[in-house]
Amino acid sequence: MLTRRVFLRGSAMVMAGVGAAPSWLARAAEGAGGKRKILVAIFQRGAADGLNVVVPFADKRYYELRPTIGIPAPGGPAGPNGLASAIDLDGRFALNPALQPLKALWDKQQLAIVEATGSPDPTRSHFDAQDQMESGTPGKTSSDGWLNRALTPAGPDTSPVRAIAVGAQLPRTMRGNRSAVAVNDAQQMQAGNQDTVSILESMYAKTSDERLGRTGNDAFAAMKIIRSISQQPNIPVGGPSGGPQYGQGGELGRSLQQIARLIKADVGVEAAFAEIGGWDHHGNENPQLSNLLRQFGSALAAFSQDMGDRMEDIVVVTMSEFGRTAQENGNGGTDHGHGDVMMVLGGPVRGGKVYGQWPGLEKEQLFEGRDLAVTTDYRAVLGELVSGHLGQKNLAQVFPGYQPGESLGLLRG
């Protein structure tokens, strides 16, 4: 029986859902799509320690709770184990020093920070929290994801590559009725795999199942576009002199480089998804976190630089399933927590500002006496981007059961 996901195992991508007929192909090949709004979502899997990503150095309780892993305040002496001081943002909050590449975006007012974000559901299970956040339904999961539901219904000129995820399989965020593709490695679609691809394409073309055939045709049409792009001269790893330094961004840098190439090829991308794992630091946190943040910051900065003027139509949002305990543990790390931090960057963003209500770190202010409290529902951030940037005004469809409150004002205009 045909399900909503059809896996093309002989290729580097997966087609999900039943899309529109591929009349988009000629328009996409000619690059006639024109300017379009694009939303890029980045998931930090493992529960990032938001308190050491964006440091609340003005809250004295922070250093009482983290005597050995607290990031030193801006302008102060080095901390334990030679920790460098944080990068001041607004006199209250500061970036982890490993995020130096993002300071230029803050100064250009293209980076916004949203503090004390998260889900109203208190789970500290990675798997449950990730599934719920990607579903956009705290406390439960759904078979489809919020980013898929945020897309408008497909029309005759809708590109099957309108929604792109980089990875071996389609994440829950992208699953649903709208067509979406997962691209693991565009280079895998070179000539070496053409025999397998041709056999699969023939099988889908000859099927008597109309829905299956249409899905397969769209998938292979998308593959041809992506394969064509992958055969163009590659951007050197690390970029040309003075160019985007993707090579310093690790796996996330490589993912964002693939997304950037598809966007620049004008094939109709509207939404993209990438992820970076490894944030679950129960011990020896700071060395691991610094290394991860250097990749994270470098990848985001390289993508923004690579996109250039196109960033006026692009918004990037970052999220993690939950934060970590306010107090460090006995192993120089932190445990599963609650409130966290989100970042929003791009040309349309009203950046250079920290958003959200800071709840404080005193014992009575902490969630269950141990975690940063959530004062901004993550759906408030995503909903504002979906509505104000992608133009999907039906937020009840995107986030079932959610009642939006007062706007945060993250976007210009």
N, C-alpha and C positions, 0 to 999 in steps of 0.2 A: 504494500500500500504506500502511495506517495505521501511523504511527510513534507513539512514546510521547508526542511533543509535537504538539499540534494548535494551529496559529497562527490566531487570529481577527484577521485583518489590518484589519478595518473598525472595531475597537474599540480601547480603550486598555489592554487586558489580554490575557494569554495563559493558556490552560488547559493544564496539563501532566499527562499520565497519565490513567488511567481511574479515576474516583472512584466512590463509592457512589451509590445512588439518592438524589435530593434530598429525602428525607423530613425532612432537617434544617431545611428552609426555615421552617416554622411556628414551630419552637422558636427558631430564630435571630431571627426577626422579633419574637417576644415577649420577647426578651432573657432567655430562660430557661436560658442556658448555665451560670449560676452562676460561681463562682470557678474559674479554671483556671490552671495554670502556663504561663508564656509565656517563650520564649527568643528574644532578638533578637541576631542576629549582624551585625556591621559590619565590612566589609572595607576596609582602607586600601590602595588599589591604587597600586603604584609603588615599594614598599619604603620604609617610613617609617624615619627615622633615630632609632631608639629611644634612642640615647645622648644626643640633644638633646631628646627628648620627656620622658623621665624621667632626670635628670642624676645620674650616679654621682659626686657632687662630693667624696666622701671618698676616692676613688681618685686619688691625686696624678698618676698616669700619664695620666689623662683630659686634664688641661690641658697636659701635655707633647705629647700627640698632636694636640691641637686648640688651638694658640696663638691663632688668630684667630676661630674659630667656637665655641669652648667657652662654654657658658652660665655666667656668674659664680656663684660659690658664694653661698648664702643669707647675707644680711647684709653681704656684701662690697661693694667699690666696683664701679661700672659697668665692663663689659668693653670690648673694642675696638668702635668704632662705636656707643658708647653702649648696649651690650647691658645690659638690666636683669638683676638677680640672680634666681636661681631661688627657688622656694617650698619651703622645707624640709618634708620629710615625716617622717623618722625619724632625722635626724642622719647618714644615709649617702646617701640619695637625695632628690631634689627635683624638683618639677614645673617644666617650662618656664614662665616667667612668663605666656605667652600662655594657659596652661591655668588661670588663676585661677578661672574658674567651677566647676572640679572640686574645688577645695579644700574647699568646704562639704560635698561628698559624702564626702570623705576624713574630715573631722572628725566626720561622723555615722556613720562606720564602714560606709558603703555603697559604698565604692570600694576595690578591691584591685588591687595592681600585681603582675604576675608577670614577673620579670626573666629575661633570657637564654633566651628561648623561641624555638622555631623547629622546622624540619624536620630530621630526620637526613640527608636528601638534600642534597648540597652544591651543587646547581645555583644559578647566579646569573642564570638566564634568567627574566625576569618572567613570560613566558607559561607556561613549564613549571612554575615554582614556584606560580603562581596556580592552574593547573589541578590540580596535585597536592594543594595545600592544600584546595581546594574539594572535591576527590574524597575527601579523607581517606586518601589512599594515597601516601605519600612514595615517590618514585622511579618512579611510574607514574601513569597517569590511568585513570579509569573513566567510564562513560557517565552514572552517577548521582552524587549528592553526599551528603556525610555528614549534612547536616541533613535531607534527605529520608529517608534510612535511619533517622534517629533517631526519626521519627514512628511511632506504633503503627499497625497495620493499620486501615483505615477500617471503620466500622460503619454501621448504617442512619441514625444521627443525627449522623454526622460531617459537619462543614461543609466545602464545597469551598473556603472561604476560610480554612481552618485554617492554611495556609502561604502567606505573602504576601511577595513581593519587590517592591521599588520600583525600576522601571527599564523600559527599552524591551523587554527580553527577559529570559527566565528565566535566572538565573545557574546555573552548574554545581552550586553548593551545594544548590540546590532541585530539581534534576532527578531523576526517578526514578519508581518505581511509585506513590508517594503523590501525591494530587492537590495541585497548587500553582498559584498564580496570580501573574503579574507585572502590576503596575499601574503604568503610566507616568504617567498624570495622570487622576485621577478626574473632573476637570472636563471632560475630553474626552467623557465619556459623558452629556453634557447633551442637550437636545432636538435640537441641530444635527446630531447623528450618528444620530438614531433611524431614518431611512430605511435607511441602510446596515445598522445593527444588526438591524432587522426582517427584511431580506432574508436576512442570514446565519442568523438564528435559524430562519427558515422552511426554509432549505436543510438545516440540521442535523436539524430535526424530521422531515423527509421522507426522510432517508437510510434505505436498507435495511440498512446496516451497523449492527448492534446496538451494537458497542463505540463506533463513531464517534458514533452518536446519543446514547448515554448521556454520553459526554464533552462533546458540544455542549450537551446539556440542562443539565448541571452548570455549564458555563462561563457560560451565559446566566443561570442562576439566580443565580450569584455576581455577575454583572454587575449584575443588578437590585438586589441588596442594596447593592453599592458605590455604584451610581448614586443610590439612595435616600439613602444617607448623604451623598454629595457635594452633594445638593440642600438639605441642612439648612444653617442659617446657619453660615458659616465662622468659624473662630477668626481674628480679625484678625492679619495678619502682624506679628510682634513681640509679639503677645498684648496683653491689656488692661493697664492700669497695674498694675505689680506682678505681672503674669502671666508665663507662659513666653515667653521672648524668642527664638522660632524665627527671626525675621527676621535675627538676627545669626549664625545658623548656616549660611547659604549653602544650597547644594543638599542637604547632609546634613540641615540643619534642616527643609527642606521635606519631605524623605523621611520623617523621623521624625514630623513633624506628621501626615502621611497615615496612618502606622502607628498613631499615638496615637488618631486618630479612629476607626479600625476597631476597635481594642481597646475603646474606650469605648462603642462601639455594641453590644458583646456579640454579635458575629456568629460567635464560635467560633474566634478566632485562637489558635493554639498556638505558631507559629514565624514569625519575620519576618526579613527580610534587607534591608540597605541598604548602600550603598557610597559612598566618597568617594575620588576620584582626585587625582593631582597631587603625589605624594610623591617623585618621582624627581629629586632635587636634586643634579646633578653640579656645579653652579656657583651662586655667590651664594645659598647655602642659607638663611641665617638670616632674611632678609626674607620669603622665600617660605614658609618653615616657620612663622614667627610668624603670618602671615596665615592659613595653613591651620589651625593649631592653635587660633586664636581662634574660627574657625568650628566646628571639631571639638568643642572644650570647651563652647561656647555651645549647640550642638545637643544634646549629651548632657545638659547641665544643664537645658535647657528641657524635654526629654522627661521627665526625672525629676520635675521640678516639675509638669508637666502631668498626669502619671499619679497624683501624690499618693499616697493610701493603696494604690492598685493596685500600686505598686512592691513591695509585700510579696509579690506573686506573679510578679514580672518579674525576669529576669536579662538583662543586656546584656553581650556579650563583643566585644572589638575585636581585630583581627589584621591583619597585613600579610605579604606572601609571604616576605620576609626582611629583614634589617637592612642596615646600611651599614658601610663600612670604619671602623675605629676611628680611623684617622689622616685628617685632612682632606687634600684634594688641593690643587693649586696654583691652583685657581679659586675657592677659598672654598666648596667643596662637599665631597661625599663620593661614593664609588662603591659599586657593588653589594657587599653583605657577606653575613653569615650570621645570627648571633643577633640577637634583637630584643626587644621588650617587648609584653606583652598587658595589657589592662585588663578587669576584671570588676566590674560595678556592679549594685546592686539591693538590695531589702529582704532577701532571703535570704542575701546575701553577708557573709562575715566580713571586713569591710573595715577600713581604717585600718592596713593591714599590707602590707609588700613580701614577696612569696613568691618561692621559687626560690633556687637556689645561685648566688651571684655568682662567676664564674670568674676575674675579674681582667683587667687590661689590659696586664700586662707581656708582652714579646715572646713568651716561652715559653708564656704562658697563652692567647694568641690563636689562633683557628682558622686554620691555614695561615699563621701569623705575621702576619695582617692584620686578622682580623675577631673580633668578640665571639663566643666559643664558645657553643654551645647546651647548656645543662644541663637544660632542661625541654622535653620534646617537646610541641609544641602540642596533640597529641592527649590528653596528660595533662590539660590544662586543659579542653578541649572535652568529653572523656570524663566528667570529674567533673560537669560541668554537665548533660550528657545523662542520666547515670545518677541523680544526686542531685536534679536539678530537674525534668526532663521525665519521669523515671521509667522510661526505657528501659535496662533492666539488661543487655541483650544487646549489649555493646560490640563483640564479635567481628563482629556484623552491621554495626555503624556504622563501625567502623575495622578492616577485614579485615587479619589478620596482626599486629595490635598487641597487645602483652602489657602491661596496666596494671601499674604499680609501686605504690609507697606513695602513699596519697592526700595531696594538697596541703592538704586541709582548707579549701577556699575557701568552703564553704557552712555555714551555721549548722545545728546539729542533725545 
